[in-house]
Amino acid sequence: MFFLVIDKSERTEFDMRHRLKHMAFSIFLCLILFGMAACSSDSTPSEPPPPESSFSQWTALNSGTSRHLWGVHMINADLAVAVGDSSTILVTIDGGDHWQQIDWELAEALYSVSFFGMNGFAVGQDGLMFHSTDGGLNWWRANSGTNHFLFSVEIMSSSFGVAVGGDGTILRTSTPEESDSWEALPWNEVIRENMLADVAFADANVGVVVGINNTDVFRTTNGGDTWAHITGPFGSEAVDFADSMNGIIVSYFGGIFLTDDSGVTWEYVIPEGGSHHRAVSMPTADSVAIAASGWVLRSDNGGHEWTKQTPPNGFTDIHMLSADTGMAVGNNGVIYRTRP
């Protein structure tokens, strides 16, 4: 090792020679790489652009309301329904370009909406329930038989539907085409102590309910007649099944459970996208989307790896019709759409 010592009188001349030599080399290098890399006078390399996401992007829609929206369901690429505060029901028949508001002038909020074909229900505060048989164009009051809050509803088929809510409330219908066909299912004390946030069924027999009070998750194999307790992520917010085998549970605090055997076993994963998960939609075994407070997480390998998308609003619910087509809703009337 040696040191080059330059006295003060020589420093200016040395610096000039060094800079000229450095500039000449930079120009030579730029000429060689012309057309392949950008050149600058100080030869500072530019950062490569970030890779483009392979997922479809999100576009803000004009909902026509400033009320908070809590639930959304896409019946097809054109027909969709969103629900929210003050019993707000929004319907679009053109994929979200225009929305019609159905105002019941009620104080109670609607938290969830679900359709099978053109038959659907919306549920909410104090057991509030509405029913539609024409894809959401017309609605009427239905009798839920409870005054507990209902936070989630799923209409699985023309002969099966379930709704869940506060104080362990679980309702079931075997005739969803009828408005007043809901019955309360029996529960044990553990379920009773929970505020049940969401429900999803893999088929007519196997279903999962999540409770946000702690790590309680409940699974049925007989259509809801009985429920077994399993341990899920703390603060579970949402659950969904893509088919009879593949499902997902998400937690507000960031945890994710995946299953590929109808919920018999669950794999715990923690994505890099963070926490504040609010809703999840799994249209296929590979495709998953999570709505969070400030971003959307997307996966194309069943939830094992995630891409974070950041539309400028937080979301409360999301529904993916397919891997690339879906809608998300949030506070102050926010609605976003993604499609190819």
C-alpha positions as CSV (number, residue, x, y, z in Angstrom):
1,M,0.0,0.0,0.0
2,F,1.2,3.5,-0.7
3,F,-0.1,7.0,-0.5
4,L,0.1,9.7,-3.1
5,V,0.8,13.0,-1.3
6,I,-0.1,16.2,-3.1
7,D,0.8,19.5,-1.7
8,K,-1.6,22.4,-1.7
9,S,-0.1,24.2,-4.7
10,E,-0.6,21.1,-6.9
11,R,-4.1,20.2,-5.7
12,T,-6.0,22.5,-8.2
13,E,-4.0,21.2,-11.2
14,F,-4.4,17.6,-10.1
15,D,-8.1,18.0,-9.6
16,M,-8.5,19.5,-13.1
17,R,-6.5,16.7,-14.8
18,H,-8.5,14.2,-12.9
19,R,-11.8,15.7,-13.9
20,L,-10.8,15.9,-17.6
21,K,-9.7,12.3,-17.6
22,H,-12.9,11.2,-15.9
23,M,-15.0,13.2,-18.4
24,A,-13.1,11.8,-21.4
25,F,-13.7,8.3,-20.2
26,S,-17.4,9.0,-19.6
27,I,-17.8,10.3,-23.1
28,F,-16.0,7.3,-24.5
29,L,-18.3,5.0,-22.6
30,C,-21.4,6.8,-23.6
31,L,-20.4,6.5,-27.3
32,I,-20.0,2.8,-26.9
33,L,-23.3,2.3,-25.2
34,F,-25.2,4.9,-27.3
35,G,-28.8,3.8,-27.6
36,M,-28.6,1.4,-24.7
37,A,-28.1,3.8,-21.8
38,A,-28.6,7.5,-21.0
39,C,-25.5,9.7,-20.6
40,S,-25.2,12.7,-18.4
41,S,-22.4,15.3,-18.0
42,D,-21.4,14.0,-14.6
43,S,-21.8,10.4,-15.7
44,T,-24.2,9.6,-12.8
45,P,-26.1,6.4,-13.8
46,S,-29.9,6.8,-13.9
47,E,-32.0,4.4,-11.9
48,P,-33.9,1.8,-13.9
49,P,-37.6,2.3,-14.0
50,P,-39.7,0.1,-11.6
51,P,-41.1,-3.0,-13.2
52,E,-44.7,-2.7,-14.4
53,S,-47.2,-4.8,-12.4
54,S,-48.7,-7.6,-14.4
55,F,-52.0,-7.0,-12.6
56,S,-54.8,-4.8,-14.0
57,Q,-54.8,-1.3,-12.6
58,W,-57.5,0.5,-10.6
59,T,-59.6,3.4,-11.9
60,A,-61.7,5.7,-9.7
61,L,-65.4,5.8,-10.5
62,N,-68.0,8.5,-9.8
63,S,-70.5,6.9,-7.3
64,G,-72.6,10.0,-7.0
65,T,-72.6,9.8,-3.1
66,S,-70.3,10.8,-0.3
67,R,-71.7,8.2,2.1
68,H,-69.4,5.5,3.4
69,L,-69.7,2.3,1.4
70,W,-69.2,-1.1,3.2
71,G,-70.0,-3.8,0.7
72,V,-69.9,-4.5,-3.1
73,H,-70.8,-7.5,-5.3
74,M,-70.3,-7.8,-9.1
75,I,-73.0,-10.0,-10.7
76,N,-71.3,-9.7,-14.1
77,A,-69.0,-7.3,-15.9
78,D,-71.9,-4.8,-16.3
79,L,-74.1,-5.3,-13.3
80,A,-72.9,-4.6,-9.8
81,V,-74.3,-3.4,-6.4
82,A,-72.7,-1.5,-3.6
83,V,-74.2,-0.8,-0.1
84,G,-73.4,1.6,2.7
85,D,-74.4,4.1,5.3
86,S,-78.0,5.2,5.7
87,S,-79.2,2.1,3.9
88,T,-77.7,3.3,0.7
89,I,-77.9,0.9,-2.3
90,L,-76.1,1.8,-5.5
91,V,-76.7,-0.1,-8.7
92,T,-74.8,0.0,-12.0
93,I,-75.7,-1.6,-15.3
94,D,-72.7,-0.4,-17.3
95,G,-69.7,-1.7,-15.4
96,G,-69.6,1.3,-13.0
97,D,-69.6,4.2,-15.4
98,H,-73.0,5.3,-14.0
99,W,-74.7,4.5,-10.7
100,Q,-78.3,4.7,-9.6
101,Q,-78.9,5.3,-5.9
102,I,-81.8,3.7,-4.1
103,D,-82.4,5.7,-1.0
104,W,-84.6,4.2,1.8
105,E,-84.2,7.2,4.0
106,L,-83.2,4.9,7.0
107,A,-80.5,5.6,9.5
108,E,-79.2,2.1,9.6
109,A,-76.2,1.1,7.6
110,L,-75.9,-1.8,5.2
111,Y,-72.6,-3.7,5.6
112,S,-72.7,-6.6,3.1
113,V,-74.4,-7.7,-0.2
114,S,-74.3,-11.0,-2.0
115,F,-76.0,-12.5,-5.1
116,F,-76.4,-15.8,-6.7
117,G,-77.5,-15.1,-10.2
118,M,-80.1,-12.3,-10.1
119,N,-81.2,-13.2,-6.5
120,G,-79.5,-11.3,-3.7
121,F,-79.7,-9.9,-0.2
122,A,-78.2,-6.9,1.6
123,V,-77.8,-7.0,5.4
124,G,-76.8,-4.5,8.0
125,Q,-77.4,-2.7,11.3
126,D,-80.0,-4.0,13.8
127,G,-80.8,-7.0,11.6
128,L,-81.7,-4.9,8.6
129,M,-82.2,-6.9,5.5
130,F,-83.2,-6.2,1.9
131,H,-84.0,-8.6,-0.9
132,S,-83.8,-8.4,-4.7
133,T,-84.7,-10.9,-7.4
134,D,-83.7,-8.8,-10.5
135,G,-80.0,-8.1,-10.0
136,G,-80.5,-5.2,-7.6
137,L,-82.7,-3.0,-9.8
138,N,-85.6,-3.3,-7.3
139,W,-85.5,-4.1,-3.5
140,W,-87.9,-4.7,-0.7
141,R,-87.5,-5.2,3.1
142,A,-87.0,-8.8,4.3
143,N,-87.5,-10.2,7.7
144,S,-84.2,-11.4,9.2
145,G,-85.8,-12.5,12.5
146,T,-83.0,-10.7,14.5
147,N,-82.2,-7.3,15.8
148,H,-78.4,-8.0,16.0
149,F,-76.1,-6.4,13.6
150,L,-75.5,-8.5,10.5
151,F,-72.0,-7.9,9.0
152,S,-71.8,-10.5,6.2
153,V,-74.1,-12.5,3.9
154,E,-73.4,-15.1,1.3
155,I,-75.9,-16.6,-1.1
156,M,-74.3,-19.8,-2.3
157,S,-77.0,-21.2,-4.5
158,S,-80.7,-21.1,-5.2
159,S,-81.2,-23.2,-2.1
160,F,-78.6,-22.0,0.4
161,G,-77.6,-18.7,2.1
162,V,-76.0,-17.7,5.4
163,A,-75.7,-14.4,7.2
164,V,-73.6,-13.7,10.4
165,G,-73.2,-10.8,12.8
166,G,-73.0,-9.6,16.4
167,D,-73.3,-11.8,19.5
168,G,-72.5,-15.0,17.5
169,T,-75.6,-14.6,15.3
170,I,-75.7,-17.1,12.4
171,L,-78.7,-17.1,10.1
172,R,-79.5,-19.6,7.3
173,T,-82.0,-20.0,4.5
174,S,-82.8,-22.9,2.3
175,T,-85.0,-20.8,0.0
176,P,-83.1,-17.6,-0.8
177,E,-85.7,-16.6,-3.4
178,E,-88.1,-16.0,-0.5
179,S,-87.7,-12.9,1.6
180,D,-88.8,-14.2,5.0
181,S,-87.1,-17.6,5.0
182,W,-84.2,-17.1,7.5
183,E,-83.7,-19.2,10.6
184,A,-81.3,-18.6,13.5
185,L,-78.8,-21.5,14.0
186,P,-77.8,-22.7,17.4
187,W,-74.5,-21.7,18.8
188,N,-72.2,-22.5,21.7
189,E,-71.0,-20.1,24.3
190,V,-67.7,-19.4,22.4
191,I,-69.5,-18.4,19.3
192,R,-71.9,-16.3,21.3
193,E,-69.1,-14.2,22.7
194,N,-67.9,-13.3,19.2
195,M,-68.7,-10.5,16.8
196,L,-68.8,-12.6,13.6
197,A,-67.3,-10.5,10.8
198,D,-67.5,-12.7,7.7
199,V,-68.7,-16.0,6.3
200,A,-67.8,-18.1,3.3
201,F,-68.7,-21.6,2.1
202,A,-66.5,-23.9,0.1
203,D,-69.7,-25.9,-0.9
204,A,-73.1,-26.6,0.5
205,N,-71.6,-28.3,3.5
206,V,-68.2,-26.8,4.4
207,G,-68.1,-23.3,5.6
208,V,-66.0,-21.0,7.8
209,V,-67.0,-18.0,10.0
210,V,-64.4,-15.6,11.4
211,G,-64.8,-13.6,14.6
212,I,-62.8,-10.4,15.2
213,N,-62.7,-10.6,19.0
214,N,-59.7,-12.8,19.2
215,T,-58.3,-15.7,17.1
216,D,-61.6,-17.6,16.9
217,V,-62.5,-19.2,13.6
218,F,-65.4,-21.7,13.3
219,R,-65.8,-24.4,10.7
220,T,-68.8,-26.5,9.7
221,T,-69.0,-29.6,7.6
222,N,-72.8,-30.0,7.7
223,G,-74.1,-26.7,6.3
224,G,-74.1,-24.9,9.6
225,D,-75.9,-27.4,11.9
226,T,-72.8,-27.6,14.1
227,W,-69.5,-25.7,14.2
228,A,-66.0,-26.7,15.3
229,H,-63.6,-24.1,16.7
230,I,-60.2,-23.7,15.0
231,T,-57.5,-21.1,15.7
232,G,-57.0,-18.4,13.1
233,P,-55.1,-15.1,12.9
234,F,-55.8,-12.6,15.6
235,G,-58.4,-10.0,14.6
236,S,-59.7,-12.0,11.6
237,E,-61.6,-9.7,9.3
238,A,-62.6,-11.7,6.2
239,V,-62.7,-15.1,4.6
240,D,-63.3,-16.4,1.1
241,F,-63.2,-19.7,-0.8
242,A,-62.4,-20.0,-4.5
243,D,-63.7,-23.6,-4.8
244,S,-64.4,-26.6,-2.6
245,M,-60.7,-26.8,-1.6
246,N,-58.9,-23.5,-1.7
247,G,-59.6,-20.7,0.8
248,I,-58.1,-17.7,2.6
249,I,-58.6,-15.8,5.9
250,V,-57.1,-12.4,6.4
251,S,-56.5,-10.4,9.6
252,Y,-56.7,-6.7,10.2
253,F,-53.2,-7.0,11.8
254,G,-51.6,-8.5,8.7
255,G,-51.9,-12.3,9.2
256,I,-53.1,-14.5,6.4
257,F,-54.2,-18.2,6.6
258,L,-54.3,-20.3,3.4
259,T,-56.0,-23.7,2.9
260,D,-56.0,-26.2,0.1
261,D,-58.0,-28.9,1.8
262,S,-61.4,-27.2,2.6
263,G,-60.1,-25.7,5.8
264,V,-58.9,-28.9,7.5
265,T,-55.4,-27.4,7.8
266,W,-54.2,-23.8,7.3
267,E,-50.8,-22.3,6.3
268,Y,-49.9,-19.1,8.0
269,V,-48.2,-16.5,5.9
270,I,-47.3,-12.8,6.4
271,P,-47.1,-10.7,3.3
272,E,-44.7,-7.8,2.9
273,G,-47.7,-5.5,2.1
274,G,-48.4,-4.7,5.8
275,S,-51.6,-4.8,7.8
276,H,-55.0,-3.2,8.0
277,H,-56.6,-5.9,5.8
278,R,-60.3,-5.3,5.5
279,A,-61.7,-7.7,2.9
280,V,-60.6,-10.5,0.6
281,S,-61.8,-11.9,-2.7
282,M,-60.6,-15.2,-4.2
283,P,-62.2,-15.8,-7.6
284,T,-59.8,-18.7,-8.5
285,A,-57.4,-20.9,-6.7
286,D,-54.5,-18.8,-7.9
287,S,-56.0,-15.3,-8.0
288,V,-56.5,-13.4,-4.7
289,A,-57.1,-9.7,-3.9
290,I,-57.0,-8.1,-0.4
291,A,-58.5,-4.7,0.2
292,A,-56.7,-2.7,2.9
293,S,-56.6,0.8,4.4
294,G,-54.6,2.5,1.6
295,W,-53.7,-0.2,-0.8
296,V,-54.7,-3.5,-2.5
297,L,-52.7,-6.7,-2.4
298,R,-52.8,-9.0,-5.4
299,S,-51.6,-12.5,-5.8
300,D,-51.5,-14.9,-8.8
301,N,-50.2,-18.0,-7.0
302,G,-52.8,-18.6,-4.3
303,G,-51.6,-16.1,-1.8
304,H,-48.0,-17.2,-1.4
305,E,-46.5,-14.1,-3.0
306,W,-48.1,-10.6,-3.2
307,T,-47.9,-7.4,-5.3
308,K,-48.9,-4.2,-3.6
309,Q,-51.0,-1.7,-5.5
310,T,-51.7,1.7,-4.1
311,P,-54.8,3.5,-5.3
312,P,-55.1,6.7,-3.3
313,N,-57.9,5.6,-1.0
314,G,-58.5,3.0,1.7
315,F,-61.1,0.3,1.1
316,T,-63.7,-1.5,3.1
317,D,-64.7,-4.3,0.7
318,I,-63.6,-5.9,-2.6
319,H,-65.2,-8.3,-5.0
320,M,-63.3,-9.9,-7.9
321,L,-65.4,-11.3,-10.7
322,S,-62.3,-12.8,-12.2
323,A,-58.5,-12.5,-11.9
324,D,-58.5,-9.2,-13.7
325,T,-62.0,-7.8,-13.2
326,G,-63.3,-6.4,-9.9
327,M,-64.5,-3.5,-7.8
328,A,-63.5,-2.1,-4.4
329,V,-65.5,0.4,-2.2
330,G,-64.6,2.6,0.7
331,N,-65.3,5.7,2.7
332,N,-66.9,8.8,1.3
333,G,-68.5,7.0,-1.6
334,V,-65.2,5.7,-3.0
335,I,-65.6,3.1,-5.8
336,Y,-62.7,1.8,-7.8
337,R,-62.7,-0.6,-10.7
338,T,-60.1,-2.9,-12.3
339,R,-60.4,-4.7,-15.6
340,P,-58.2,-5.8,-18.4
